[in-house]
Amino acid sequence: MTPPPKGSKRDRSREAVRNAVKQTGGIERARGAVEPAPRKGTDPFSGEMRRREVLPLLVLHLISQGPSYGNQLMERIGGMTEGVLSVNPNTMSPLLRRLEEEGLIEGQWEHPERRTRRFYSLTKAGRKEHKRLLAEVRPFLEAVGHSIDEIVRAVYG
C-alpha cells in the first residue's frame, strides 16, 4: 500500500493526531486518560471488578499469605470466585510485572539458572497498598453482593 500524498486529508488527520498526543503529554498518558468502551460479550460483573482494582487487591491479598507464582494465583482467584473472575496469563503476567515495577511485590525465580516459576512476595510498599485497596474496594464489593442478593430475592423469592 502506498502512503498518502503529503497534504492529503489522511496525512493532515494523522498530523493532527500526533500534535494532540504531544499536547497531552505522550501516548502513554493519553491512553491512561481514555477509558476503553466495553467490548461486546464482556461480562459486566468481571469487567467492572477488573476496573475497580479488585484483581490487584486479590493478587496482593493472596501474596500477603505467602509467596505465590502466576499460575497459582490464577487458580486461587478462579476457585475463590467460583469462576466469576477468571484470569488468564495475558492478564496476570502484565499485572505482576506492573506490581513489581511499582515496588509492591518482589519476584524471585525458583531456579534462577532455568527461569522456571517466579515466586512473588509482598514488599513493605505492597503491604501498604494492600491495606489501601482493602478499604477502597470494599464498598464496591458490598454493592455487588447486595445487587446479586436482590436479583436472587426478586427471581427466586
OpenMM code with the backbone's topology and positions (N, CA, C; nanometers):
from openmm import Vec3, app, unit

residues = "MET THR PRO PRO PRO LYS GLY SER LYS ARG ASP ARG SER ARG GLU ALA VAL ARG ASN ALA VAL LYS GLN THR GLY GLY ILE GLU ARG ALA ARG GLY ALA VAL GLU PRO ALA PRO ARG LYS GLY THR ASP PRO PHE SER GLY GLU MET ARG ARG ARG GLU VAL LEU PRO LEU LEU VAL LEU HIS LEU ILE SER GLN GLY PRO SER TYR GLY ASN GLN LEU MET GLU ARG ILE GLY GLY MET THR GLU GLY VAL LEU SER VAL ASN PRO ASN THR MET SER PRO LEU LEU ARG ARG LEU GLU GLU GLU GLY LEU ILE GLU GLY GLN TRP GLU HIS PRO GLU ARG ARG THR ARG ARG PHE TYR SER LEU THR LYS ALA GLY ARG LYS GLU HIS LYS ARG LEU LEU ALA GLU VAL ARG PRO PHE LEU GLU ALA VAL GLY HIS SER ILE ASP GLU ILE VAL ARG ALA VAL TYR GLY".split()
positions = [
    Vec3(0.0857, -0.1165, 0.0000),
    Vec3(0.0000, 0.0000, 0.0000),
    Vec3(0.0905, 0.1231, 0.0000),
    Vec3(0.0606, 0.2172, -0.0839),
    Vec3(0.1428, 0.3373, -0.0947),
    Vec3(0.0947, 0.4414, 0.0057),
    Vec3(0.1889, 0.5168, 0.0638),
    Vec3(0.1481, 0.6185, 0.1613),
    Vec3(0.0695, 0.7289, 0.0927),
    Vec3(-0.0209, 0.7954, 0.1673),
    Vec3(-0.0995, 0.9032, 0.1077),
    Vec3(-0.0070, 1.0189, 0.0701),
    Vec3(-0.0443, 1.0935, -0.0333),
    Vec3(0.0395, 1.2072, -0.0728),
    Vec3(0.0401, 1.3127, 0.0368),
    Vec3(0.1546, 1.3791, 0.0504),
    Vec3(0.1671, 1.4861, 0.1508),
    Vec3(0.0579, 1.5888, 0.1274),
    Vec3(-0.0020, 1.6322, 0.2358),
    Vec3(-0.1056, 1.7336, 0.2245),
    Vec3(-0.2443, 1.6752, 0.2035),
    Vec3(-0.2554, 1.5402, 0.1922),
    Vec3(-0.3875, 1.4801, 0.1734),
    Vec3(-0.4662, 1.4894, 0.3044),
    Vec3(-0.5957, 1.4650, 0.2972),
    Vec3(-0.6816, 1.4710, 0.4142),
    Vec3(-0.6334, 1.3711, 0.5199),
    Vec3(-0.5968, 1.2503, 0.4769),
    Vec3(-0.5493, 1.1460, 0.5686),
    Vec3(-0.4179, 1.1877, 0.6346),
    Vec3(-0.3283, 1.2481, 0.5569),
    Vec3(-0.1995, 1.2931, 0.6087),
    Vec3(-0.2199, 1.4037, 0.7119),
    Vec3(-0.3089, 1.4975, 0.6821),
    Vec3(-0.3372, 1.6065, 0.7758),
    Vec3(-0.4020, 1.5528, 0.9029),
    Vec3(-0.4864, 1.4524, 0.8887),
    Vec3(-0.5523, 1.3918, 1.0041),
    Vec3(-0.4498, 1.3241, 1.0959),
    Vec3(-0.3564, 1.2506, 1.0366),
    Vec3(-0.2514, 1.1853, 1.1160),
    Vec3(-0.1670, 1.2890, 1.1899),
    Vec3(-0.1353, 1.3970, 1.1209),
    Vec3(-0.0550, 1.5027, 1.1833),
    Vec3(-0.1320, 1.5662, 1.2990),
    Vec3(-0.2622, 1.5850, 1.2830),
    Vec3(-0.3440, 1.6420, 1.3905),
    Vec3(-0.3442, 1.5494, 1.5122),
    Vec3(-0.3522, 1.4190, 1.4889),
    Vec3(-0.3491, 1.3222, 1.5986),
    Vec3(-0.2140, 1.3275, 1.6694),
    Vec3(-0.1049, 1.3298, 1.5931),
    Vec3(0.0293, 1.3383, 1.6532),
    Vec3(0.0413, 1.4624, 1.7412),
    Vec3(-0.0066, 1.5766, 1.6921),
    Vec3(0.0003, 1.7005, 1.7694),
    Vec3(-0.0838, 1.6918, 1.8962),
    Vec3(-0.2001, 1.6319, 1.8863),
    Vec3(-0.2864, 1.6180, 2.0042),
    Vec3(-0.2199, 1.5304, 2.1094),
    Vec3(-0.1579, 1.4220, 2.0651),
    Vec3(-0.0894, 1.3315, 2.1583),
    Vec3(0.0264, 1.4038, 2.2256),
    Vec3(0.1025, 1.4811, 2.1496),
    Vec3(0.2138, 1.5588, 2.2071),
    Vec3(0.1625, 1.6544, 2.3140),
    Vec3(0.0494, 1.7189, 2.2870),
    Vec3(-0.0049, 1.8171, 2.3801),
    Vec3(-0.0544, 1.7529, 2.5095),
    Vec3(-0.0979, 1.6265, 2.5023),
    Vec3(-0.1469, 1.5587, 2.6223),
    Vec3(-0.0345, 1.4998, 2.7051),
    Vec3(0.0871, 1.5032, 2.6544),
    Vec3(0.1988, 1.4510, 2.7331),
    Vec3(0.2459, 1.3155, 2.6859),
    Vec3(0.2072, 1.2731, 2.5696),
    Vec3(0.2553, 1.1463, 2.5152),
    Vec3(0.1473, 1.0413, 2.5080),
    Vec3(0.1763, 0.9377, 2.4347),
    Vec3(0.0786, 0.8318, 2.4085),
    Vec3(0.0406, 0.7559, 2.5352),
    Vec3(0.1373, 0.7291, 2.6237),
    Vec3(0.1050, 0.6533, 2.7450),
    Vec3(0.0078, 0.7312, 2.8336),
    Vec3(0.0308, 0.8598, 2.8469),
    Vec3(-0.0592, 0.9421, 2.9274),
    Vec3(-0.1963, 0.9516, 2.8606),
    Vec3(-0.1970, 0.9638, 2.7291),
    Vec3(-0.3237, 0.9724, 2.6558),
    Vec3(-0.4029, 0.8427, 2.6710),
    Vec3(-0.3338, 0.7293, 2.6639),
    Vec3(-0.4030, 0.6005, 2.6807),
    Vec3(-0.4671, 0.5903, 2.8176),
    Vec3(-0.3951, 0.6367, 2.9208),
    Vec3(-0.4479, 0.6297, 3.0560),
    Vec3(-0.5662, 0.7209, 3.0782),
    Vec3(-0.5778, 0.8261, 2.9995),
    Vec3(-0.6856, 0.9228, 3.0180),
    Vec3(-0.8157, 0.8780, 2.9542),
    Vec3(-0.8100, 0.7829, 2.8641),
    Vec3(-0.9286, 0.7391, 2.7920),
    Vec3(-0.9690, 0.6017, 2.8427),
    Vec3(-1.0912, 0.5917, 2.8909),
    Vec3(-1.1408, 0.4634, 2.9369),
    Vec3(-1.1965, 0.3886, 2.8160),
    Vec3(-1.1484, 0.2669, 2.7910),
    Vec3(-1.1962, 0.1954, 2.6738),
    Vec3(-1.3448, 0.1616, 2.6845),
    Vec3(-1.4104, 0.1612, 2.5721),
    Vec3(-1.5515, 0.1232, 2.5677),
    Vec3(-1.5625, -0.0255, 2.5970),
    Vec3(-1.6685, -0.0675, 2.6645),
    Vec3(-1.6839, -0.2095, 2.6928),
    Vec3(-1.6936, -0.2890, 2.5633),
    Vec3(-1.6266, -0.4034, 2.5617),
    Vec3(-1.6312, -0.4887, 2.4438),
    Vec3(-1.7587, -0.5720, 2.4470),
    Vec3(-1.8101, -0.6034, 2.3292),
    Vec3(-1.9276, -0.6897, 2.3220),
    Vec3(-1.8903, -0.8234, 2.3828),
    Vec3(-1.9821, -0.8781, 2.4604),
    Vec3(-1.9587, -1.0083, 2.5207),
    Vec3(-1.8821, -1.0013, 2.6519),
    Vec3(-1.8417, -0.8812, 2.6949),
    Vec3(-1.7702, -0.8681, 2.8210),
    Vec3(-1.8697, -0.8811, 2.9353),
    Vec3(-1.8356, -0.9628, 3.0316),
    Vec3(-1.9199, -0.9815, 3.1481),
    Vec3(-1.9173, -0.8547, 3.2329),
    Vec3(-2.0328, -0.7920, 3.2564),
    Vec3(-2.0328, -0.6658, 3.3304),
    Vec3(-1.9772, -0.6795, 3.4714),
    Vec3(-2.0018, -0.7935, 3.5373),
    Vec3(-1.9502, -0.8100, 3.6728),
    Vec3(-1.7987, -0.8182, 3.6733),
    Vec3(-1.7424, -0.9085, 3.5931),
    Vec3(-1.5971, -0.9242, 3.5957),
    Vec3(-1.5283, -0.8035, 3.5328),
    Vec3(-1.5890, -0.7415, 3.4310),
    Vec3(-1.5301, -0.6224, 3.3710),
    Vec3(-1.5207, -0.5088, 3.4705),
    Vec3(-1.6271, -0.4872, 3.5445),
    Vec3(-1.6270, -0.3825, 3.6467),
    Vec3(-1.5343, -0.4196, 3.7619),
    Vec3(-1.5261, -0.5478, 3.7944),
    Vec3(-1.4365, -0.5910, 3.9013),
    Vec3(-1.2916, -0.5613, 3.8653),
    Vec3(-1.2581, -0.5804, 3.7390),
    Vec3(-1.1212, -0.5503, 3.6955),
    Vec3(-1.0959, -0.4000, 3.7028),
    Vec3(-1.1923, -0.3219, 3.6591),
    Vec3(-1.1768, -0.1765, 3.6574),
    Vec3(-1.1652, -0.1195, 3.7979),
    Vec3(-1.2302, -0.1783, 3.8925),
    Vec3(-1.2323, -0.1271, 4.0296),
    Vec3(-1.1146, -0.1768, 4.1136),
    Vec3(-1.0133, -0.2304, 4.0530),
    Vec3(-0.8911, -0.2765, 4.1201),
    Vec3(-0.9145, -0.3976, 4.2097),
    Vec3(-1.0152, -0.4763, 4.1786),
    Vec3(-1.0392, -0.5978, 4.2548),
    Vec3(-0.9272, -0.6982, 4.2290),
    Vec3(-0.8840, -0.7097, 4.1041),
    Vec3(-0.7788, -0.8069, 4.0724),
    Vec3(-0.6467, -0.7742, 4.1422),
    Vec3(-0.5981, -0.6490, 4.1374),
    Vec3(-0.4772, -0.6196, 4.2149),
    Vec3(-0.4951, -0.6474, 4.3640),
    Vec3(-0.6142, -0.6162, 4.4173),
    Vec3(-0.6401, -0.6448, 4.5589),
    Vec3(-0.6278, -0.7944, 4.5852),
    Vec3(-0.6904, -0.8757, 4.5016),
    Vec3(-0.6833, -1.0206, 4.5219),
    Vec3(-0.5402, -1.0720, 4.5122),
    Vec3(-0.4656, -1.0227, 4.4147),
    Vec3(-0.3267, -1.0673, 4.3978),
    Vec3(-0.2445, -1.0289, 4.5205),
    Vec3(-0.2547, -0.9037, 4.5633),
    Vec3(-0.1789, -0.8615, 4.6817),
    Vec3(-0.2227, -0.9385, 4.8056),
    Vec3(-0.3526, -0.9633, 4.8173),
    Vec3(-0.4042, -1.0381, 4.9323),
    Vec3(-0.3478, -1.1804, 4.9352),
    Vec3(-0.3519, -1.2478, 4.8218),
    Vec3(-0.3020, -1.3859, 4.8174),
    Vec3(-0.1513, -1.3920, 4.8404),
    Vec3(-0.0783, -1.2980, 4.7848),
    Vec3(0.0668, -1.2951, 4.8054),
    Vec3(0.0990, -1.2614, 4.9509),
    Vec3(0.0130, -1.1830, 5.0156),
    Vec3(0.0372, -1.1497, 5.1566),
    Vec3(0.0302, -1.2742, 5.2450),
    Vec3(-0.0359, -1.3789, 5.1973),
    Vec3(-0.0476, -1.5038, 5.2725),
    Vec3(0.0738, -1.5938, 5.2540),
    Vec3(0.1595, -1.5584, 5.1601),
    Vec3(0.2810, -1.6348, 5.1359),
    Vec3(0.3211, -1.6236, 4.9906),
    Vec3(0.4503, -1.6455, 4.9612),
    Vec3(0.4984, -1.6338, 4.8231),
    Vec3(0.4140, -1.7182, 4.7273),
    Vec3(0.3834, -1.6612, 4.6123),
    Vec3(0.2985, -1.7271, 4.5135),
    Vec3(0.3530, -1.6995, 4.3749),
    Vec3(0.3168, -1.7862, 4.2788),
    Vec3(0.3556, -1.7658, 4.1395),
    Vec3(0.2291, -1.7480, 4.0557),
    Vec3(0.2456, -1.6981, 3.9330),
    Vec3(0.1344, -1.6579, 3.8482),
    Vec3(0.0246, -1.7609, 3.8308),
    Vec3(0.0599, -1.8825, 3.7886),
    Vec3(-0.0432, -1.9851, 3.7658),
    Vec3(-0.1173, -2.0181, 3.8941),
    Vec3(-0.0461, -2.0209, 4.0036),
    Vec3(-0.1079, -2.0481, 4.1326),
    Vec3(-0.2086, -1.9382, 4.1676),
    Vec3(-0.1713, -1.8135, 4.1423),
    Vec3(-0.2616, -1.7023, 4.1694),
    Vec3(-0.3872, -1.7113, 4.0827),
    Vec3(-0.3700, -1.7447, 3.9543),
    Vec3(-0.4857, -1.7572, 3.8646),
    Vec3(-0.5804, -1.8660, 3.9132),
    Vec3(-0.5257, -1.9795, 3.9540),
    Vec3(-0.6085, -2.0902, 4.0027),
    Vec3(-0.6818, -2.0512, 4.1307),
    Vec3(-0.6111, -1.9870, 4.2222),
    Vec3(-0.6718, -1.9498, 4.3500),
    Vec3(-0.7815, -1.8454, 4.3306),
    Vec3(-0.7606, -1.7499, 4.2400),
    Vec3(-0.8631, -1.6479, 4.2136),
    Vec3(-0.9844, -1.7119, 4.1470),
    Vec3(-0.9610, -1.8007, 4.0505),
    Vec3(-1.0712, -1.8722, 3.9861),
    Vec3(-1.1519, -1.9526, 4.0860),
    Vec3(-1.0827, -2.0220, 4.1777),
    Vec3(-1.1505, -2.1015, 4.2797),
    Vec3(-1.2253, -2.0151, 4.3801),
    Vec3(-1.1619, -1.9078, 4.4238),
    Vec3(-1.2204, -1.8179, 4.5232),
    Vec3(-1.3480, -1.7527, 4.4702),
    Vec3(-1.3491, -1.7202, 4.3406),
    Vec3(-1.4645, -1.6507, 4.2817),
    Vec3(-1.5565, -1.7475, 4.2078),
    Vec3(-1.5309, -1.8768, 4.2224),
    Vec3(-1.6084, -1.9814, 4.1561),
    Vec3(-1.6215, -1.9554, 4.0066),
    Vec3(-1.5119, -1.9059, 3.9466),
    Vec3(-1.5069, -1.8840, 3.8031),
    Vec3(-1.5655, -1.7530, 3.7549),
    Vec3(-1.6258, -1.6741, 3.8444),
    Vec3(-1.6837, -1.5458, 3.8034),
    Vec3(-1.5733, -1.4534, 3.7536),
    Vec3(-1.4610, -1.4560, 3.8202),
    Vec3(-1.3470, -1.3746, 3.7803),
    Vec3(-1.2377, -1.4712, 3.7357),
    Vec3(-1.2388, -1.5043, 3.6065),
    Vec3(-1.1353, -1.5937, 3.5555),
    Vec3(-1.0225, -1.5079, 3.5002),
    Vec3(-0.9018, -1.5463, 3.5328),
    Vec3(-0.7842, -1.4698, 3.4945),
    Vec3(-0.6974, -1.5582, 3.4067),
    Vec3(-0.6492, -1.5017, 3.2959),
    Vec3(-0.5613, -1.5780, 3.2083),
    Vec3(-0.4215, -1.5171, 3.2134),
    Vec3(-0.3228, -1.5862, 3.1576),
    Vec3(-0.1851, -1.5354, 3.1612),
    Vec3(-0.1683, -1.3994, 3.0951),
    Vec3(-0.2511, -1.3677, 2.9948),
    Vec3(-0.2418, -1.2372, 2.9281),
    Vec3(-0.2869, -1.1226, 3.0177),
    Vec3(-0.3556, -1.1547, 3.1247),
    Vec3(-0.3959, -1.0553, 3.2231),
    Vec3(-0.3010, -1.0583, 3.3424),
    Vec3(-0.2693, -1.1793, 3.3892),
    Vec3(-0.1901, -1.1932, 3.5114),
    Vec3(-0.0451, -1.1482, 3.4927),
    Vec3(0.0182, -1.1885, 3.3844),
    Vec3(0.1604, -1.1553, 3.3662),
    Vec3(0.1856, -1.0049, 3.3628),
    Vec3(0.1094, -0.9272, 3.2830),
    Vec3(0.1318, -0.7816, 3.2864),
    Vec3(0.1023, -0.7206, 3.4231),
    Vec3(0.0011, -0.7728, 3.4921),
    Vec3(-0.0309, -0.7200, 3.6249),
    Vec3(0.0848, -0.7455, 3.7211),
    Vec3(0.1389, -0.8669, 3.7198),
    Vec3(0.2512, -0.8977, 3.8081),
    Vec3(0.3727, -0.8117, 3.7755),
    Vec3(0.3989, -0.7925, 3.6463),
    Vec3(0.5118, -0.7056, 3.6068),
    Vec3(0.4893, -0.5627, 3.6562),
    Vec3(0.3663, -0.5133, 3.6411),
    Vec3(0.3356, -0.3764, 3.6845),
    Vec3(0.3517, -0.3631, 3.8351),
    Vec3(0.2988, -0.4596, 3.9105),
    Vec3(0.3101, -0.4540, 4.0561),
    Vec3(0.4566, -0.4615, 4.1000),
    Vec3(0.5362, -0.5396, 4.0268),
    Vec3(0.6785, -0.5493, 4.0588),
    Vec3(0.7503, -0.4183, 4.0246),
    Vec3(0.7186, -0.3597, 3.9086),
    Vec3(0.7791, -0.2312, 3.8694),
    Vec3(0.7437, -0.1208, 3.9682),
    Vec3(0.6235, -0.1265, 4.0247),
    Vec3(0.5802, -0.0262, 4.1215),
    Vec3(0.6373, -0.0524, 4.2609),
    Vec3(0.7106, -0.1626, 4.2760),
    Vec3(0.7730, -0.1939, 4.4043),
    Vec3(0.6776, -0.2517, 4.5072),
    Vec3(0.5622, -0.3036, 4.4616),
    Vec3(0.4636, -0.3589, 4.5539),
    Vec3(0.4876, -0.5067, 4.5826),
    Vec3(0.5490, -0.5744, 4.4870),
    Vec3(0.5858, -0.7145, 4.5044),
    Vec3(0.7295, -0.7318, 4.4560),
    Vec3(0.7901, -0.8411, 4.4997),
    Vec3(0.9269, -0.8718, 4.4597),
    Vec3(0.9283, -1.0158, 4.4096),
    Vec3(0.9845, -1.0367, 4.2913),
    Vec3(0.9873, -1.1700, 4.2318),
    Vec3(1.1244, -1.2346, 4.2415),
    Vec3(1.1219, -1.3653, 4.2623),
    Vec3(1.2442, -1.4464, 4.2658),
    Vec3(1.2181, -1.5732, 4.1843),
    Vec3(1.3129, -1.6072, 4.0958),
    Vec3(1.2978, -1.7299, 4.0189),
    Vec3(1.3208, -1.8490, 4.1103),
    Vec3(1.2392, -1.9531, 4.0946),
    Vec3(1.2537, -2.0750, 4.1736),
    Vec3(1.3915, -2.1364, 4.1470),
    Vec3(1.4280, -2.1445, 4.0209),
    Vec3(1.5597, -2.1925, 3.9786),
    Vec3(1.6161, -2.0863, 3.8841),
    Vec3(1.6934, -1.9914, 3.9354),
    Vec3(1.7392, -1.8787, 3.8525),
    Vec3(1.8110, -1.9204, 3.7239),
    Vec3(1.8804, -2.0306, 3.7277),
    Vec3(1.9527, -2.0726, 3.6076),
    Vec3(1.8597, -2.1246, 3.4983),
    Vec3(1.7397, -2.1685, 3.5349),
    Vec3(1.6456, -2.2209, 3.4355),
    Vec3(1.5227, -2.1335, 3.4162),
    Vec3(1.5047, -2.0344, 3.5005),
    Vec3(1.3886, -1.9452, 3.4936),
    Vec3(1.2573, -2.0236, 3.4857),
    Vec3(1.2349, -2.1052, 3.5840),
    Vec3(1.1121, -2.1839, 3.5860),
    Vec3(0.9968, -2.0986, 3.6366),
    Vec3(0.9589, -2.1159, 3.7620),
    Vec3(0.8497, -2.0357, 3.8181),
    Vec3(0.9073, -1.9147, 3.8911),
    Vec3(0.8338, -1.8041, 3.8833),
    Vec3(0.8743, -1.6818, 3.9530),
    Vec3(0.7804, -1.6637, 4.0713),
    Vec3(0.8359, -1.6731, 4.1907),
    Vec3(0.7585, -1.6560, 4.3126),
    Vec3(0.7615, -1.5101, 4.3539),
    Vec3(0.6456, -1.4585, 4.3915),
    Vec3(0.6328, -1.3185, 4.4293),
    Vec3(0.6022, -1.3065, 4.5780),
    Vec3(0.6668, -1.2088, 4.6406),
    Vec3(0.6448, -1.1765, 4.7820),
    Vec3(0.6040, -1.0303, 4.7908),
    Vec3(0.5314, -0.9986, 4.8964),
    Vec3(0.4870, -0.8620, 4.9189),
    Vec3(0.6009, -0.7792, 4.9792),
    Vec3(0.6152, -0.6568, 4.9338),
    Vec3(0.7119, -0.5634, 4.9912),
    Vec3(0.6405, -0.4780, 5.0959),
    Vec3(0.7152, -0.3944, 5.1635),
    Vec3(0.6551, -0.3029, 5.2610),
    Vec3(0.5539, -0.2112, 5.1919),
    Vec3(0.5921, -0.1589, 5.0739),
    Vec3(0.5001, -0.0740, 4.9969),
    Vec3(0.3775, -0.1542, 4.9536),
    Vec3(0.3964, -0.2827, 4.9226),
    Vec3(0.2860, -0.3698, 4.8841),
    Vec3(0.1880, -0.3917, 4.9983),
    Vec3(0.2404, -0.4058, 5.1205),
    Vec3(0.1517, -0.4211, 5.2366),
    Vec3(0.0677, -0.2937, 5.2559),
    Vec3(0.1317, -0.1788, 5.2338),
    Vec3(0.0608, -0.0513, 5.2478),
    Vec3(-0.0485, -0.0383, 5.1405),
    Vec3(-0.0142, -0.0749, 5.0146),
    Vec3(-0.1120, -0.0689, 4.9049),
    Vec3(-0.2250, -0.1687, 4.9274),
    Vec3(-0.1930, -0.2856, 4.9791),
    Vec3(-0.2942, -0.3874, 5.0097),
    Vec3(-0.3940, -0.3307, 5.1097),
    Vec3(-0.3436, -0.2655, 5.2110),
    Vec3(-0.4300, -0.2058, 5.3132),
    Vec3(-0.5189, -0.0971, 5.2518),
    Vec3(-0.4612, -0.0149, 5.1644),
    Vec3(-0.5376, 0.0918, 5.0981),
    Vec3(-0.6489, 0.0333, 5.0116),
    Vec3(-0.6136, -0.0698, 4.9323),
    Vec3(-0.7130, -0.1312, 4.8445),
    Vec3(-0.8235, -0.2004, 4.9239),
    Vec3(-0.7885, -0.2595, 5.0385),
    Vec3(-0.8909, -0.3226, 5.1225),
    Vec3(-1.0017, -0.2234, 5.1543),
    Vec3(-0.9633, -0.1027, 5.1914),
    Vec3(-1.0626, -0.0002, 5.2259),
    Vec3(-1.1338, 0.0536, 5.1025),
    Vec3(-1.0604, 0.0726, 4.9935),
    Vec3(-1.1172, 0.1352, 4.8736),
    Vec3(-1.2138, 0.0435, 4.7986),
    Vec3(-1.1843, -0.0839, 4.7912),
    Vec3(-1.2620, -0.1760, 4.7083),
    Vec3(-1.3836, -0.2318, 4.7823),
    Vec3(-1.3789, -0.2342, 4.9130),
    Vec3(-1.4876, -0.2953, 4.9911),
    Vec3(-1.6264, -0.2408, 4.9573),
    Vec3(-1.6481, -0.1087, 4.9493),
    Vec3(-1.7837, -0.0596, 4.9165),
    Vec3(-1.8349, -0.1130, 4.7828),
    Vec3(-1.7466, -0.1224, 4.6836),
    Vec3(-1.7874, -0.1771, 4.5535),
    Vec3(-1.8294, -0.3227, 4.5679),
    Vec3(-1.7473, -0.4037, 4.6374),
    Vec3(-1.7798, -0.5458, 4.6542),
    Vec3(-1.9098, -0.5639, 4.7316),
    Vec3(-1.9309, -0.4818, 4.8323),
    Vec3(-2.0561, -0.4902, 4.9089),
    Vec3(-2.1760, -0.4540, 4.8210),
    Vec3(-2.1594, -0.3544, 4.7340),
    Vec3(-2.2679, -0.3158, 4.6431),
    Vec3(-2.2989, -0.4284, 4.5450),
    Vec3(-2.1939, -0.4936, 4.4925),
    Vec3(-2.2147, -0.6070, 4.4013),
    Vec3(-2.2879, -0.7190, 4.4747),
    Vec3(-2.2432, -0.7496, 4.5962),
    Vec3(-2.3094, -0.8538, 4.6756),
    Vec3(-2.4552, -0.8217, 4.7017),
    Vec3(-2.4824, -0.6979, 4.7357),
    Vec3(-2.6201, -0.6545, 4.7608),
    Vec3(-2.7039, -0.6675, 4.6334),
    Vec3(-2.6479, -0.6265, 4.5196),
    Vec3(-2.7203, -0.6355, 4.3920),
    Vec3(-2.7538, -0.7802, 4.3587),
    Vec3(-2.6590, -0.8682, 4.3785),
    Vec3(-2.6825, -1.0102, 4.3493),
    Vec3(-2.7878, -1.0662, 4.4434),
    Vec3(-2.7805, -1.0305, 4.5716),
    Vec3(-2.8824, -1.0744, 4.6673),
    Vec3(-3.0214, -1.0282, 4.6244),
    Vec3(-3.0321, -0.9041, 4.5763),
    Vec3(-3.1611, -0.8509, 4.5315),
    Vec3(-3.2128, -0.9263, 4.4087),
    Vec3(-3.1237, -0.9590, 4.3168),
    Vec3(-3.1636, -1.0354, 4.1981),
    Vec3(-3.2161, -1.1723, 4.2399),
    Vec3(-3.1425, -1.2406, 4.3278),
    Vec3(-3.1851, -1.3731, 4.3745),
    Vec3(-3.3192, -1.3630, 4.4459),
    Vec3(-3.3340, -1.2624, 4.5317),
    Vec3(-3.4592, -1.2443, 4.6062),
    Vec3(-3.5750, -1.2174, 4.5094),
    Vec3(-3.5545, -1.1320, 4.4087),
    Vec3(-3.6606, -1.0973, 4.3143),
    Vec3(-3.6999, -1.2160, 4.2275),
    Vec3(-3.6011, -1.2930, 4.1832),
    Vec3(-3.6289, -1.4024, 4.0911),
    Vec3(-3.6771, -1.5277, 4.1625),
    Vec3(-3.6164, -1.5577, 4.2764),
    Vec3(-3.6452, -1.6851, 4.3432),
    Vec3(-3.7293, -1.6709, 4.4698),
    Vec3(-3.7562, -1.5499, 4.5110),
    Vec3(-3.8420, -1.5261, 4.6266),
    Vec3(-3.7755, -1.5325, 4.7586),
] * unit.nanometer
topology = app.Topology()
chain = topology.addChain("A")
for resn in residues:
    res = topology.addResidue(resn, chain)
    for name in ("N", "CA", "C"):
        topology.addAtom(name, app.Element.getBySymbol(name[0]), res)
